[in-house]
Amino acid sequence: MCGSPNLNTLSLQKLAEDGNSEAQYKLGFNLYTNHDYTTAFDWFMKASESGHGASQNQLGLAYQNGLGIPQDDQHAVEWFTESATVNHNPDAQFNLGSFYYYGRCGIAQDYNMAYQWFLKASENGSHHAQNSIGFLYQRGWGVQQDYHLALKWFQKAALSHNANAQNQIGVFYKKGYGVKTNHRTAFEWYAKSAKNGSTAGQCNLAWMYYDGTGTRQDYNKAITWFLKAAERGSVDSQYQIGVMYFNGHGVEKSDELGLEYLYMALRNGSPVAQKYIDLVSSSKDNEKTLVADRPPPVPVHHRNSSLRLNSFSVRKKSGSSSMHNNSNSNISVPFYGSKSATTSISDVGNLNGAYTFK
C-alpha cells in the first residue's frame, strides 16, 4: 500500500522501544538522515545510557553542532571522551584528535595529543585517522618529520579508498617526497583520488592533463576535471577555467564565460582574479586592441610568471615565449596557483565519517 510504513522500520521501532540499544542507534540514525534531529537525539540518548559507543559519539556531534539540542562544547567533549575511552569508538577518537589538531570546542591546540588520539583511532580501523597521521608526519607537527612514515600512513588509508590519502601519495610521487619522482605514478594516484571525490585530487589530475605531465596533454580532459573541482569549491580551478575560456583551451573561446569564472574565483578569495579581470577590461576598452593582446594561455600555477597587456612576456618552466606590439601600455599581472601538488587536509576535522552508518 502506497505510503505505508516499511516492515523493517516497524520492526526497528519495536526493538528500540523494547530497549535494544543497537536498534535505538539505527532508528536515531534514520531519523537524523531525515533531518529530525530532535527525535534522533532522544534515541541516541537512550542508546548512550546503555553504553552504546556510536550513539555516544552521535550525541557529541549533536552537542557540538547544535542538532536537536542547544550547542554546548563542554557536553560535546564529555560524550566524545566517554565514547572514545570507555567504548574505544574510532570515530569519537578521531573527533577528539581533530579538536586537538585545530584547537576547537574549548580544547587548546596540541599536535602531540592530536597524534595520540589519531593513533588510537587508527588502531581501531579509522582510515580518516590514518590519513591524518600521514599529514602530521609530512609536516612534522607533534612528531618528527618523516616522509617515509607519512607515505606509509597514507598508503594504509588508501587501502580503504581514502581519496585524500590517494591524493597525497600522488603529491609525494610528483614532488619526490621520500620516493623517487615518478610523474606517471603520481598521475595514477591523482586519478584514483579524483574519481573517489577528492577536490584536491581532481584539481591535480586536471593539471597533469593540462601540462601533459605523466600523461598525454589533453585540454578537454583538463577542463573536465577543473570543472569538477570548481563545483566543489576549488578557487584555483575556478580561476584556471576562466583563463582557459579566454584562450579557448579545451572549450570554445568565450570572454563572457571566462569573466563569469574569474568573478566566481574572486568572490571565493582568489588573490589574482581581480588583476586578470582588470587586465581583460583594459583590453576591451582599447578599440585598437588586437587579438594577440588578449591574455595568453598562462597556467595559473606559474607563481613567478608575468603578463604584459600590450608588450607582454610569459616566463615558463623552461625557456620563454613573447609577443609584442607597438603600444606603450605596460601592465604586469602575476599569476598564482597550486601546480600539481594540491594538498588537502579535509580528513582532519572532517566529522562526516562519524555519521556513516555501518
C-alpha positions in Angstrom: 0.0 0.0 0.0 1.4 3.4 -1.0 2.7 5.4 1.9 2.5 2.5 4.4 5.4 2.1 6.9 8.2 -0.2 5.9 8.1 -3.5 7.7 11.8 -3.2 8.7 11.1 0.3 10.1 8.2 -1.1 12.2 10.4 -3.9 13.5 13.2 -1.5 14.3 10.8 0.8 16.1 9.5 -2.2 18.2 13.1 -3.3 19.1 14.1 0.2 20.0 11.0 0.6 22.2 11.9 -2.7 23.9 15.3 -1.3 24.9 17.6 -2.7 22.2 20.5 -0.2 22.1 21.6 -1.1 18.6 18.0 -0.7 17.3 17.8 2.7 19.1 21.0 3.8 17.4 19.8 2.7 14.0 16.4 4.4 14.5 18.1 7.5 15.7 20.4 7.5 12.6 17.5 7.0 10.3 15.7 10.0 11.9 18.9 12.0 11.7 19.3 11.4 7.9 15.7 12.7 7.5 16.7 15.8 9.5 14.5 15.0 12.5 17.4 15.9 14.8 15.3 16.3 18.0 13.8 12.8 17.9 17.1 11.4 16.7 18.8 13.0 19.7 16.3 11.3 22.1 17.0 7.8 20.7 20.8 8.4 20.7 20.5 9.4 24.4 18.5 6.2 25.2 21.2 4.1 23.5 24.0 6.0 25.1 22.6 5.4 28.5 23.0 1.7 27.8 26.7 2.3 26.9 26.4 2.3 23.1 29.6 3.9 21.9 28.5 5.0 18.4 25.4 6.7 19.9 27.6 8.5 22.5 29.7 9.8 19.5 26.5 11.0 17.8 25.5 12.8 21.0 28.9 14.5 20.9 28.3 15.6 17.4 24.7 16.8 18.2 26.0 19.0 21.1 29.0 20.2 19.0 26.8 21.3 16.1 23.5 22.2 18.0 21.5 19.5 16.2 18.3 18.7 18.2 19.8 20.3 21.3 21.4 23.7 22.1 25.1 23.8 21.1 27.3 23.0 24.1 31.1 22.4 23.6 31.6 21.0 27.1 28.9 18.4 26.8 30.2 17.5 23.3 33.7 16.8 24.6 32.2 14.8 27.5 30.3 12.5 25.2 33.2 12.1 22.8 35.5 11.3 25.7 33.2 8.6 27.1 32.7 7.1 23.7 36.5 7.2 22.9 37.8 6.0 26.3 35.1 3.6 27.6 33.9 2.1 24.3 37.0 2.8 22.2 34.9 4.2 19.4 37.2 5.1 16.5 35.0 8.0 15.2 35.0 9.6 18.7 38.7 9.1 19.0 39.2 10.7 15.6 36.9 13.6 16.6 38.9 14.3 19.8 42.1 14.2 17.7 40.6 16.8 15.4 39.8 19.1 18.3 43.4 18.9 19.5 44.6 19.4 15.9 42.6 22.6 15.4 42.1 23.8 18.9 38.3 23.5 19.0 35.5 23.0 21.5 37.4 24.6 24.3 40.4 22.3 23.8 43.8 24.0 23.3 45.7 23.1 20.1 48.1 20.3 20.8 49.5 18.4 17.9 51.1 15.7 20.1 47.7 15.0 21.7 46.1 15.0 18.3 48.6 12.4 17.2 47.8 10.2 20.3 44.1 10.2 19.6 44.6 9.7 15.8 46.8 6.8 16.6 44.2 5.2 18.9 41.5 5.7 16.1 43.9 4.2 13.5 44.4 1.1 15.6 40.7 0.7 15.6 40.4 1.0 11.9 39.8 4.7 11.1 41.2 5.5 7.7 40.5 9.1 8.4 42.9 9.0 11.3 45.5 7.1 9.3 45.4 9.8 6.7 45.6 12.5 9.4 48.7 10.8 10.9 50.2 10.9 7.5 49.8 14.7 7.4 51.4 15.1 10.9 54.4 13.2 9.8 54.5 15.1 6.5 54.6 18.4 8.3 56.5 17.4 11.5 53.6 18.5 13.7 53.6 16.7 17.1 56.1 14.2 15.7 59.4 14.3 14.0 59.0 15.0 10.3 59.4 11.7 8.3 58.3 11.4 4.7 58.7 7.7 4.7 56.4 7.2 7.7 54.0 9.8 6.2 53.8 7.8 3.0 53.3 4.6 5.0 50.3 6.0 6.7 48.8 7.5 3.5 49.2 4.0 1.9 47.3 2.5 4.8 44.5 4.9 4.4 44.5 4.5 0.7 43.8 0.7 1.1 40.4 1.9 2.4 40.0 4.1 -0.7 40.6 7.3 1.3 40.6 9.9 -1.5 42.7 12.4 0.4 45.3 9.9 1.1 45.4 8.8 -2.5 45.9 12.4 -3.5 48.8 12.8 -1.0 50.5 9.7 -2.4 50.3 11.4 -5.8 51.8 14.6 -4.3 54.7 12.5 -2.9 55.5 10.9 -6.2 55.1 14.2 -8.1 57.4 16.1 -5.7 59.7 13.2 -4.8 59.0 13.3 -1.1 60.6 10.2 0.4 60.4 8.4 -3.0 61.9 8.8 -6.4 59.9 11.3 -8.5 57.6 9.4 -10.9 55.1 11.5 -12.8 53.2 8.5 -14.2 52.7 7.0 -10.8 51.6 10.5 -9.5 49.1 10.7 -12.3 47.7 7.3 -11.5 47.2 8.2 -7.8 45.6 11.5 -8.7 43.2 9.7 -11.0 42.2 7.4 -8.1 41.7 10.3 -5.8 39.8 12.3 -8.3 37.4 9.5 -9.1 36.8 8.9 -5.4 35.8 12.6 -4.9 38.8 14.5 -3.6 38.7 18.1 -4.8 42.5 18.3 -4.4 42.9 15.1 -6.5 40.5 16.5 -9.2 42.5 19.7 -9.4 45.8 17.9 -9.5 44.6 15.5 -12.2 43.4 18.5 -14.2 46.9 20.0 -14.0 48.5 16.7 -15.2 46.3 16.8 -18.3 46.9 20.5 -18.8 50.7 20.2 -18.6 50.9 16.8 -20.2 52.8 15.5 -17.1 52.6 11.8 -16.5 50.1 11.5 -19.4 49.4 12.9 -22.8 48.4 16.6 -22.8 44.6 16.9 -23.2 42.9 20.3 -22.6 39.4 18.7 -22.9 40.1 16.3 -20.0 41.9 19.1 -18.1 38.9 21.4 -18.1 36.6 18.5 -17.3 38.4 17.9 -14.1 38.9 21.6 -13.3 35.1 21.9 -13.6 34.5 19.1 -11.2 36.9 20.6 -8.7 35.4 24.1 -9.3 31.9 22.8 -8.4 33.3 21.6 -5.1 34.8 25.0 -4.3 38.4 24.9 -5.7 39.3 28.5 -6.2 42.4 27.7 -8.2 40.2 25.6 -10.6 37.6 28.4 -10.9 40.3 30.8 -11.9 42.0 28.4 -14.3 38.7 27.7 -16.1 38.3 31.4 -16.6 41.8 31.6 -18.2 41.0 28.6 -20.4 37.8 30.1 -21.6 39.7 33.3 -22.6 42.2 31.2 -24.6 39.8 28.6 -25.9 41.7 25.7 -24.3 39.5 22.6 -24.2 36.4 24.8 -24.7 35.0 27.2 -27.2 36.6 30.6 -26.6 34.2 32.8 -24.6 35.1 36.0 -22.8 31.7 36.1 -21.1 32.2 32.7 -19.5 35.8 33.5 -18.8 34.7 36.5 -16.8 32.0 34.5 -15.1 34.5 32.1 -13.7 37.0 34.8 -12.8 34.4 36.6 -10.8 33.5 33.3 -9.1 37.1 32.8 -8.1 37.3 36.5 -6.9 34.2 36.0 -4.7 35.8 32.9 -3.2 39.1 34.6 -2.4 41.4 34.3 -5.4 44.4 36.5 -4.8 44.9 37.3 -8.5 41.4 37.1 -10.2 40.9 40.9 -9.8 44.2 41.6 -11.6 43.2 39.3 -14.5 39.8 40.9 -14.7 41.3 44.4 -14.8 43.7 43.3 -17.5 40.8 41.9 -19.6 38.7 45.0 -19.0 41.6 47.3 -20.1 42.0 45.3 -23.3 38.2 45.5 -24.1 38.2 49.3 -23.5 41.0 49.8 -26.1 39.4 49.9 -29.6 42.8 49.2 -31.2 43.4 46.1 -29.1 44.4 43.2 -31.3 43.5 39.5 -30.7 47.1 39.0 -29.7 46.7 41.4 -26.9 44.3 39.1 -25.1 45.7 37.1 -22.1 47.9 34.3 -23.4 47.5 30.7 -22.2 49.3 31.2 -18.9 48.9 28.4 -16.4 47.7 29.8 -13.1 50.3 27.8 -11.2 53.3 29.7 -12.6 53.8 31.8 -9.4 56.6 33.9 -10.9 55.1 34.4 -14.3 54.2 37.8 -15.6 51.9 39.0 -18.3 52.1 42.4 -20.1 48.9 43.6 -21.8 50.5 45.2 -24.9 54.1 44.2 -24.7 54.0 41.0 -22.7 56.1 38.0 -22.0 55.3 34.7 -20.3 58.1 33.0 -18.3 57.6 29.3 -18.3 59.3 26.4 -16.6 61.8 26.1 -19.3 62.6 28.9 -21.8 60.2 31.7 -22.6 57.9 32.9 -25.3 56.9 36.5 -26.1 54.6 38.5 -28.2 54.8 42.3 -28.9 53.1 45.2 -30.4 53.8 48.9 -30.6 51.7 50.2 -27.7 53.3 52.0 -24.7 50.9 50.3 -22.2 52.7 48.3 -19.6 50.6 46.3 -17.1 52.1 43.5 -15.3 50.0 40.7 -13.7 51.5 38.0 -11.6 49.9 34.5 -11.7 49.4 32.3 -8.7 48.2 28.8 -8.2 48.9 25.3 -6.9 50.6 23.5 -9.7 50.0 19.7 -9.5 50.7 19.4 -5.8 47.5 20.5 -4.1 47.4 19.2 -0.5 44.2 18.5 1.2 43.7 18.2 5.0 39.9 17.8 4.8 40.1 14.5 6.7 41.5 16.3 9.7 38.5 17.7 11.5 36.0 16.4 8.9 33.3 14.7 11.0 31.3 13.3 8.1 32.8 9.9 8.6 31.4 9.8 12.1 27.9 9.9 10.7 28.5 7.0 8.4 26.2 4.1 9.3 27.8 0.8 9.2 
